[in-house]
Amino acid sequence: MNSVSRSQEDWFQNGSSEQSKSGRFVAAELLNGRLAMLGIVIGVLTEALTGHGILSQIMFGVLGIN
């Protein structure tokens, strides 16, 4: 590997390492996880109320297939 590509690789690795340690990245991942958990809970509650499973909900709601 030549020195130019090696320095570019080092720059990228250092930048991504700094970004992954930043507070914004951590906050975004926490929000993503919380929204995913909320989606699962809403899906399970809807299944309990309607009797349709998650796949049935997706097919009926999004695709309009009965």
C-alpha positions as CSV (number, residue, x, y, z in Angstrom):
1,M,0.0,0.0,0.0
2,N,1.4,3.4,-0.9
3,S,1.8,6.2,1.5
4,V,-1.1,8.3,0.1
5,S,-3.7,5.6,0.4
6,R,-2.3,4.7,3.9
7,S,-2.6,8.3,5.1
8,Q,-6.2,8.4,3.7
9,E,-7.0,5.2,5.5
10,D,-5.6,6.6,8.7
11,W,-7.6,9.8,8.3
12,F,-10.8,7.8,7.7
13,Q,-10.2,5.5,10.7
14,N,-9.4,8.4,13.0
15,G,-12.5,10.4,11.8
16,S,-14.9,7.4,12.2
17,S,-13.4,6.6,15.6
18,E,-14.0,10.2,16.8
19,Q,-17.5,10.2,15.4
20,S,-18.4,7.0,17.1
21,K,-17.3,8.4,20.4
22,S,-19.2,11.6,20.1
23,G,-22.4,12.3,22.0
24,R,-24.5,12.8,18.9
25,F,-23.8,9.2,17.8
26,V,-24.7,7.8,21.2
27,A,-27.9,9.8,21.4
28,A,-28.9,8.8,17.9
29,E,-28.4,5.1,18.7
30,L,-30.4,5.5,21.9
31,L,-33.3,7.1,20.0
32,N,-33.2,4.4,17.3
33,G,-33.4,1.7,19.9
34,R,-36.2,3.3,21.8
35,L,-38.2,3.8,18.6
36,A,-37.6,0.2,17.6
37,M,-38.9,-1.0,21.0
38,L,-41.9,1.3,20.7
39,G,-42.7,-0.2,17.3
40,I,-42.6,-3.7,18.6
41,V,-44.9,-2.9,21.5
42,I,-47.4,-1.2,19.2
43,G,-47.3,-4.2,16.9
44,V,-47.9,-6.6,19.8
45,L,-50.7,-4.5,21.2
46,T,-52.4,-4.2,17.8
47,E,-52.1,-8.0,17.4
48,A,-53.7,-8.4,20.8
49,L,-56.6,-6.1,19.9
50,T,-57.3,-7.2,16.3
51,G,-56.2,-10.8,16.3
52,H,-54.0,-10.2,13.2
53,G,-50.3,-11.1,13.4
54,I,-47.5,-8.6,12.5
55,L,-47.2,-9.9,9.0
56,S,-50.9,-9.7,8.5
57,Q,-50.8,-6.1,9.8
58,I,-48.1,-5.2,7.3
59,M,-49.9,-6.8,4.4
60,F,-53.2,-5.3,5.2
61,G,-52.0,-1.9,6.2
62,V,-49.2,-1.2,3.8
63,L,-50.0,-3.3,0.8
64,G,-53.8,-3.3,1.2
65,I,-54.0,-7.1,0.8
66,N,-56.7,-8.9,2.9
